[in-house]
């Protein structure tokens, strides 16, 4: 088999696994939010992850289609978003070690202050209780829940990947093109700021500025207007003093419930997948090719490698 054919076969398999993994991940979350029994999960996500690593190494430097690039970005966002409240290998992959070290240092600092350690422990316990209430409100199954915020991936951490995804899909997220994806990105930014205050107790003009720092290539003037409208929601009467900003963000959070945001993003992730191309192997699997003769397609007789067939059974 020549290298080009091998690359095409591996890419078809990657496209198939990626789409299947996105669908299962998003469907899992949608069922939870609807209060329905959990779906029976396959092992498609770890299989995809393994195949992606193998393909990336094997075909380093080869260019994949824009559609597959978008799907790979979509699954990155979907997995980070769906698993962010869970104690899972798929959550907080970027800064968990760093954050745990920081939190450990804080706990040692509390302990070194003697009398303050009791009150600090009480505050930490109250925060953990509030966090568990949040997880209950957004329908995270008890057995999957992160024990505290140290195991959580924040929206602010996911935000760079979400911005990149919106930019990649800007032309297909609405019939008109840009405006719809800008509002979607801005809503994610706004919720990231609100989460920093509600979950982590952090509120500052710098956090707001960091969240809304984005320069989309399409229609920058329109983005300037959208950005200004969302910033106006977050800023209390041109006064950025910390106590006032904190109380203002608490009021704004009441207008933007976390559950509604979770449901909205879950729906939009599924819509993004539906707007991308259906993988050839999915079409074969679901009979969408009609009278198409597979013998005319030179990759039609490809099969998953034996070790992956065994792993998916």
C-alpha atoms as one frame of an Amber mdcrd trajectory, in Angstrom:
protein
   0.000   0.000   0.000   1.434   3.390  -0.998   1.768   6.170   1.571  -0.993
   8.317   0.067  -3.543   5.515   0.206  -2.503   4.645   3.742  -2.919   8.285
   4.780  -6.385   8.455   3.235  -7.482   5.260   4.963  -6.198   6.393   8.339
  -7.843   9.789   7.869 -11.191   8.192   7.026 -11.007   6.136  10.199 -10.024
   9.206  12.222 -12.942  11.170  10.761 -15.342   8.342  11.634 -14.082   7.919
  15.193 -14.003  11.642  15.829 -17.587  12.164  14.715 -18.804   9.163  16.715
 -16.971  10.357  19.829 -18.405  13.881  19.531 -21.921  12.526  19.101 -21.667
  10.203  22.105 -20.113  12.871  24.316 -22.724  15.513  23.506 -25.630  13.040
  23.648 -24.459  11.885  27.080 -24.666  15.442  28.388 -28.008  16.159  26.710
 -29.580  13.110  28.335 -28.269  14.154  31.756 -29.630  17.677  31.396 -33.005
  16.278  30.362 -33.093  14.136  33.510 -33.170  10.913  31.535 -31.268   7.704
  32.368 -27.648   7.785  31.189 -26.844   6.298  27.814 -24.721   3.187  27.633
 -21.278   4.485  26.762 -18.953   2.701  24.376 -15.182   3.013  24.430 -15.154
   5.202  21.320 -13.557   8.191  23.070 -10.404   6.394  24.273 -10.211   4.577
  20.934 -10.376   7.885  19.101  -7.748   9.389  21.382  -5.391   6.491  20.731
  -5.986   6.515  16.974  -5.466  10.278  16.799  -2.094   9.992  18.541  -1.019
   7.141  16.279  -2.153   8.949  13.130  -0.516  12.221  14.152   2.791  10.463
  14.657   2.522   8.280  11.582   1.496  11.087   9.227   3.321  14.034  10.787
   3.367  16.977   8.416   0.466  15.740   6.246  -2.368  18.221   5.792  -5.924
  17.173   6.676  -9.129  18.758   5.390 -10.612  21.893   6.959 -13.676  19.819
   7.866 -11.630  17.319   9.864  -9.640  20.120  11.475 -12.938  21.608  12.632
 -14.105  18.259  14.008 -10.869  17.815  15.945 -11.336  21.268  17.440 -14.982
  20.470  18.170 -14.171  17.299  20.061 -11.538  19.157  22.079 -14.156  21.666
  23.220 -16.914  19.079  23.681 -14.820  16.802  25.894 -13.424  19.642  27.999
 -16.903  21.124  28.424 -18.809  17.922  29.187 -16.230  16.502  31.577 -15.234
  19.721  33.318 -17.256  19.016  36.474 -16.159  15.379  36.723 -13.432  13.353
  38.329 -12.229  11.933  35.036  -9.130  11.455  32.918 -10.758  13.791  30.394
 -11.072  16.757  32.770  -8.528  19.491  33.571  -5.658  18.079  31.510  -3.751
  21.332  31.337  -3.165  22.754  34.752  -4.221  20.145  37.311  -0.690  19.558
  38.603  -0.017  23.278  38.777  -3.326  24.025  40.476  -2.978  21.178  42.959
   0.475  22.442  43.914  -0.911  25.934  44.392  -3.812  24.714  46.508  -1.457
  22.551  48.545   0.701  25.586  49.249  -2.376  27.513  50.334  -3.409  24.763
  52.724   0.088  24.728  54.236  -0.112  28.498  54.606  -3.442  28.210  56.428
  -1.997  25.613  58.760   1.007  27.809  59.536  -1.311  30.521  60.874  -2.536
  28.468  63.820  -5.878  29.942  64.858  -6.688  30.943  61.288  -6.512  27.331
  60.134  -9.890  26.503  61.694 -11.701  29.364  59.998  -9.918  28.664  56.702
 -10.993  25.027  56.877 -14.568  26.114  57.554 -14.505  28.413  54.519 -13.090
  25.618  52.358 -15.791  23.222  53.560 -18.518  25.755  52.791 -17.080  26.315
  49.313 -17.005  22.581  48.658 -20.626  22.298  49.783 -21.647  25.112  47.440
 -19.751  23.381  44.648 -21.633  20.119  45.197 -24.920  22.039  45.110 -23.844
  23.494  41.770 -23.082  20.016  40.400 -26.501  18.834  41.523 -28.167  21.805
  39.844 -26.504  21.040  36.510 -27.352  17.331  36.698 -23.879  15.827  37.081
 -24.372  12.201  38.258 -23.314  11.670  41.861 -20.815   8.935  41.013 -19.037
  11.099  38.413 -18.723  14.348  40.353 -15.470  16.101  41.103 -14.939  16.314
  44.857 -14.016  20.000  44.798 -13.048  22.844  42.484  -9.440  21.634  42.318
 -10.622  18.843  39.987 -12.632  21.183  37.800 -11.759  22.679  34.419 -12.979
  26.273  34.386 -14.757  27.888  31.453 -11.932  30.406  31.340  -9.524  27.550
  30.574 -11.786  26.192  27.822 -12.415  29.653  26.374  -9.344  29.844  24.050
 -10.377  26.593  22.371 -13.991  27.782  22.117 -12.899  31.047  20.499 -10.824
  29.074  18.000 -13.778  26.785  17.250 -16.131  29.712  16.640 -13.612  31.323
  14.307 -13.161  28.073  12.355 -16.909  27.618  11.943 -17.873  31.270  11.553
 -19.197  30.816   8.024 -21.581  27.971   8.921 -22.867  28.858  12.399 -25.651
  30.997  10.933 -27.075  31.607   7.449 -25.732  35.166   7.549 -22.273  34.090
   8.658 -20.581  36.091  11.362 -22.971  37.757  13.802 -24.409  34.581  15.323
 -21.052  33.048  16.168 -19.902  36.320  17.722 -22.829  36.323  20.139 -22.170
  32.676  20.945 -18.521  33.392  21.737 -19.445  36.478  23.757 -21.948  34.513
  25.830 -19.250  31.959  26.625 -16.931  34.794  27.655 -19.588  36.333  29.882
 -20.334  33.012  31.573 -16.606  32.460  32.102 -16.410  35.702  34.062 -19.502
  34.870  36.114 -18.112  31.426  36.924 -14.831  32.884  38.146 -16.795  34.906
  40.679 -19.406  32.317  41.661 -17.176  29.243  41.860 -13.667  30.565  42.514
 -14.465  33.816  44.315 -12.502  35.904  41.820 -13.700  39.160  40.283 -11.625
  41.847  38.652 -11.428  44.056  35.606  -8.407  42.026  34.481 -10.448  38.797
  34.392 -13.096  40.509  32.280 -10.510  41.965  29.932  -8.772  38.605  29.575
 -12.027  36.801  28.780 -13.058  39.306  26.096  -9.644  39.630  24.438 -10.348
  38.341  20.941  -9.809  39.672  17.442 -11.863  37.649  14.909 -10.757  38.086
  11.316 -14.302  38.448   9.982 -16.073  41.789  10.523 -14.044  43.270  13.401
 -16.398  46.271  13.598 -19.358  44.004  14.271 -17.365  42.211  16.973 -16.540
  45.547  18.589 -20.269  46.262  18.903 -21.070  42.780  20.236 -18.183  42.938
  22.702 -19.270  46.332  24.000 -22.833  45.141  24.581 -21.688  42.180  26.699
 -19.088  44.215  28.589 -21.841  46.665  29.512 -23.697  43.820  31.223 -20.686
  43.009  33.398 -19.554  46.480  34.396 -21.404  48.375  37.145 -21.803  52.053
  36.319 -18.234  52.633  35.144 -16.909  51.759  38.601 -14.574  48.782  38.805
 -13.872  48.823  42.532 -13.675  45.207  43.700 -16.537  45.112  46.299 -18.952
  46.807  43.903 -17.927  44.623  40.958 -18.311  41.488  43.071 -21.849  42.321
  44.164 -22.761  43.345  40.611 -21.538  40.028  39.163 -23.581  38.161  41.772
 -26.694  39.964  40.521 -25.851  39.365  36.865 -25.369  35.649  37.552 -29.038
  35.448  38.526 -29.944  36.550  35.006 -27.731  33.920  33.361 -28.349  30.571
  35.127 -25.632  27.959  34.733 -28.127  25.225  33.818 -29.469  27.243  30.877
 -25.926  27.918  29.682 -24.989  24.226  29.931 -28.067  23.261  27.911 -27.492
  25.984  25.315 -23.854  25.071  24.692 -24.698  21.363  24.537 -27.306  22.059
  21.851 -24.941  24.273  19.896 -22.150  21.688  19.958 -24.543  19.160  18.419
 -25.611  21.710  15.804 -21.976  22.307  14.885 -21.439  18.595  14.340 -24.571
  18.364  12.185 -23.360  21.243   9.987 -20.047  19.515   9.262 -19.630  16.815
   6.635 -20.897  13.320   7.420 -17.908  10.923   7.357 -17.837   8.468   4.472
 -17.737   5.498   6.848 -20.836   6.781   8.663 -22.621   7.014   5.327 -21.627
   3.439   4.578 -22.717   2.339   8.036 -26.127   4.017   7.818 -26.883   3.296
   4.153 -26.827   6.942   3.084 -24.970   6.254  -0.154 -28.045   4.960  -1.976
 -27.177   3.159  -5.207 -23.514   4.121  -4.982 -21.295   1.230  -6.071 -18.535
   0.745  -3.443 -16.423  -1.180  -5.961 -15.791   2.103  -7.761 -14.160   3.582
  -4.699 -10.589   2.477  -4.203 -10.787   2.699  -0.386 -14.119   0.886  -0.114
 -12.678  -2.386   1.136 -10.832  -0.870   4.076 -11.483  -2.220   7.541 -10.550
  -1.172  11.021  -7.274  -2.752  12.130  -7.775  -6.058  13.939  -6.610  -4.759
  17.321  -9.129  -1.891  17.153 -11.988  -4.193  16.143 -11.254  -6.262  19.203
 -11.020  -3.184  21.413 -14.448  -1.921  20.327 -16.286  -5.178  20.903
